[in-house]
């Protein structure tokens, strides 16, 4: 069952466990634009993406929506003119799991693909 308040799943994630601070630090080296924030009593993986206009923001958030549906793992998105903040964590584990890092890397790929199309 999905928790609409925070965008993440309430169901137990099979095989997922909260990562240690050491594991998180190591995995962050693979996605250098991401950082950890502590809010609502838990750690979350977050990144801000920049755009030239609101149309690009909407295209990016729509792409992230499709990705989230495919993976059945949903972030919190905060969109404003020219930027999107994404937050990943696994609600059922009350923290960050490996899948959150995988999704963050996939978001970077989506962003790069969209920005490449805009430049071309």
C-alpha positions as YAML, in Angstrom:
chain: A
units: angstrom
residues:
- id: 1
  name: UNK
  ca: [0.00, 0.00, 0.00]
- id: 2
  name: UNK
  ca: [1.36, 3.41, -0.95]
- id: 3
  name: UNK
  ca: [1.54, 6.22, 1.58]
- id: 4
  name: UNK
  ca: [0.44, 9.31, -0.37]
- id: 5
  name: UNK
  ca: [1.71, 11.66, 2.33]
- id: 6
  name: UNK
  ca: [5.37, 10.90, 1.77]
- id: 7
  name: UNK
  ca: [5.34, 9.18, -1.61]
- id: 8
  name: UNK
  ca: [6.95, 5.97, -0.41]
- id: 9
  name: UNK
  ca: [5.63, 2.50, 0.15]
- id: 10
  name: UNK
  ca: [4.33, 1.27, 3.49]
- id: 11
  name: UNK
  ca: [4.74, -2.39, 2.62]
- id: 12
  name: UNK
  ca: [7.79, -4.23, 3.85]
- id: 13
  name: UNK
  ca: [10.53, -4.17, 1.24]
- id: 14
  name: UNK
  ca: [11.76, -7.73, 0.91]
- id: 15
  name: UNK
  ca: [15.52, -8.04, 1.11]
- id: 16
  name: UNK
  ca: [16.05, -4.36, 1.82]
- id: 17
  name: UNK
  ca: [17.76, -3.16, 4.95]
- id: 18
  name: UNK
  ca: [18.79, 0.29, 6.05]
- id: 19
  name: UNK
  ca: [22.36, 1.01, 5.03]
- id: 20
  name: UNK
  ca: [25.06, 1.82, 7.57]
- id: 21
  name: UNK
  ca: [26.63, 5.30, 7.61]
- id: 22
  name: UNK
  ca: [29.83, 3.70, 6.25]
- id: 23
  name: UNK
  ca: [27.93, 2.11, 3.33]
- id: 24
  name: UNK
  ca: [26.13, 5.37, 2.60]
- id: 25
  name: UNK
  ca: [29.38, 7.34, 2.56]
- id: 26
  name: UNK
  ca: [30.90, 4.82, 0.15]
- id: 27
  name: UNK
  ca: [27.88, 4.77, -2.17]
- id: 28
  name: UNK
  ca: [27.71, 8.58, -2.26]
- id: 29
  name: UNK
  ca: [31.02, 8.57, -4.14]
- id: 30
  name: UNK
  ca: [29.13, 7.05, -7.10]
- id: 31
  name: UNK
  ca: [26.58, 9.88, -7.16]
- id: 32
  name: UNK
  ca: [28.58, 12.98, -6.13]
- id: 33
  name: UNK
  ca: [25.77, 15.51, -6.65]
- id: 34
  name: UNK
  ca: [23.62, 13.84, -4.01]
- id: 35
  name: UNK
  ca: [23.75, 14.41, -0.25]
- id: 36
  name: UNK
  ca: [22.15, 13.13, 2.92]
- id: 37
  name: UNK
  ca: [19.69, 15.25, 4.88]
- id: 38
  name: UNK
  ca: [18.07, 14.37, 8.18]
- id: 39
  name: UNK
  ca: [14.41, 15.37, 8.38]
- id: 40
  name: UNK
  ca: [11.29, 13.89, 9.92]
- id: 41
  name: UNK
  ca: [13.51, 11.78, 12.21]
- id: 42
  name: UNK
  ca: [15.26, 9.92, 9.38]
- id: 43
  name: UNK
  ca: [18.01, 10.24, 6.79]
- id: 44
  name: UNK
  ca: [17.05, 10.88, 3.17]
- id: 45
  name: UNK
  ca: [19.03, 11.00, -0.04]
- id: 46
  name: UNK
  ca: [18.49, 14.27, -1.91]
- id: 47
  name: UNK
  ca: [19.59, 16.29, -4.90]
- id: 48
  name: UNK
  ca: [18.56, 19.53, -6.55]
- id: 49
  name: UNK
  ca: [18.29, 19.60, -10.35]
- id: 50
  name: UNK
  ca: [18.38, 22.92, -12.26]
- id: 51
  name: UNK
  ca: [16.40, 23.82, -15.37]
- id: 52
  name: UNK
  ca: [16.04, 26.83, -17.65]
- id: 53
  name: UNK
  ca: [12.26, 27.01, -17.47]
- id: 54
  name: UNK
  ca: [9.16, 25.45, -15.95]
- id: 55
  name: UNK
  ca: [8.43, 23.36, -19.04]
- id: 56
  name: UNK
  ca: [11.72, 21.51, -18.52]
- id: 57
  name: UNK
  ca: [10.80, 21.01, -14.84]
- id: 58
  name: UNK
  ca: [7.52, 19.40, -15.86]
- id: 59
  name: UNK
  ca: [9.17, 17.15, -18.47]
- id: 60
  name: UNK
  ca: [11.68, 15.95, -15.87]
- id: 61
  name: UNK
  ca: [9.08, 15.28, -13.17]
- id: 62
  name: UNK
  ca: [6.94, 13.37, -15.68]
- id: 63
  name: UNK
  ca: [9.96, 11.22, -16.58]
- id: 64
  name: UNK
  ca: [10.63, 10.55, -12.89]
- id: 65
  name: UNK
  ca: [6.97, 9.60, -12.45]
- id: 66
  name: UNK
  ca: [7.30, 6.96, -15.20]
- id: 67
  name: UNK
  ca: [10.54, 5.63, -13.71]
- id: 68
  name: UNK
  ca: [8.97, 5.43, -10.24]
- id: 69
  name: UNK
  ca: [6.00, 3.48, -11.54]
- id: 70
  name: UNK
  ca: [8.28, 1.04, -13.38]
- id: 71
  name: UNK
  ca: [10.37, 0.44, -10.26]
- id: 72
  name: UNK
  ca: [7.44, 0.63, -7.79]
- id: 73
  name: UNK
  ca: [9.48, 2.98, -5.61]
- id: 74
  name: UNK
  ca: [8.44, 6.61, -5.28]
- id: 75
  name: UNK
  ca: [10.32, 9.74, -4.22]
- id: 76
  name: UNK
  ca: [9.18, 13.05, -2.87]
- id: 77
  name: UNK
  ca: [9.50, 15.71, -5.57]
- id: 78
  name: UNK
  ca: [9.52, 19.43, -4.82]
- id: 79
  name: UNK
  ca: [9.16, 21.44, -8.02]
- id: 80
  name: UNK
  ca: [9.47, 25.18, -8.48]
- id: 81
  name: UNK
  ca: [10.39, 27.38, -11.40]
- id: 82
  name: UNK
  ca: [13.84, 26.28, -12.56]
- id: 83
  name: UNK
  ca: [14.48, 23.47, -10.11]
- id: 84
  name: UNK
  ca: [13.37, 20.11, -8.78]
- id: 85
  name: UNK
  ca: [14.43, 18.65, -5.44]
- id: 86
  name: UNK
  ca: [14.19, 14.87, -5.16]
- id: 87
  name: UNK
  ca: [14.21, 12.93, -1.89]
- id: 88
  name: UNK
  ca: [14.71, 9.15, -1.76]
- id: 89
  name: UNK
  ca: [14.35, 6.89, 1.28]
- id: 90
  name: UNK
  ca: [12.60, 3.68, 2.09]
- id: 91
  name: UNK
  ca: [9.69, 4.47, 4.38]
- id: 92
  name: UNK
  ca: [9.21, 0.89, 5.56]
- id: 93
  name: UNK
  ca: [12.83, 0.82, 6.74]
- id: 94
  name: UNK
  ca: [12.80, 4.36, 8.15]
- id: 95
  name: UNK
  ca: [15.98, 5.19, 6.25]
- id: 96
  name: UNK
  ca: [18.09, 4.79, 3.15]
- id: 97
  name: UNK
  ca: [18.45, 1.43, 1.39]
- id: 98
  name: UNK
  ca: [20.39, 0.30, -1.66]
- id: 99
  name: UNK
  ca: [17.36, 0.76, -3.93]
- id: 100
  name: UNK
  ca: [17.32, 4.46, -3.04]
- id: 101
  name: UNK
  ca: [20.86, 4.81, -4.39]
- id: 102
  name: UNK
  ca: [19.89, 2.89, -7.52]
- id: 103
  name: UNK
  ca: [16.95, 5.23, -8.08]
- id: 104
  name: UNK
  ca: [19.13, 8.30, -7.50]
- id: 105
  name: UNK
  ca: [21.55, 7.10, -10.19]
- id: 106
  name: UNK
  ca: [18.63, 6.51, -12.55]
- id: 107
  name: UNK
  ca: [17.38, 10.06, -11.91]
- id: 108
  name: UNK
  ca: [20.81, 11.37, -12.90]
- id: 109
  name: UNK
  ca: [20.59, 9.42, -16.17]
- id: 110
  name: UNK
  ca: [17.12, 10.83, -16.88]
- id: 111
  name: UNK
  ca: [18.39, 14.35, -16.20]
- id: 112
  name: UNK
  ca: [21.42, 13.91, -18.45]
- id: 113
  name: UNK
  ca: [19.27, 12.52, -21.23]
- id: 114
  name: UNK
  ca: [16.78, 15.40, -21.02]
- id: 115
  name: UNK
  ca: [19.51, 18.06, -20.84]
- id: 116
  name: UNK
  ca: [21.27, 16.50, -23.84]
- id: 117
  name: UNK
  ca: [18.02, 16.70, -25.85]
- id: 118
  name: UNK
  ca: [17.59, 20.35, -24.87]
- id: 119
  name: UNK
  ca: [21.12, 21.24, -26.03]
- id: 120
  name: UNK
  ca: [20.79, 19.40, -29.38]
...
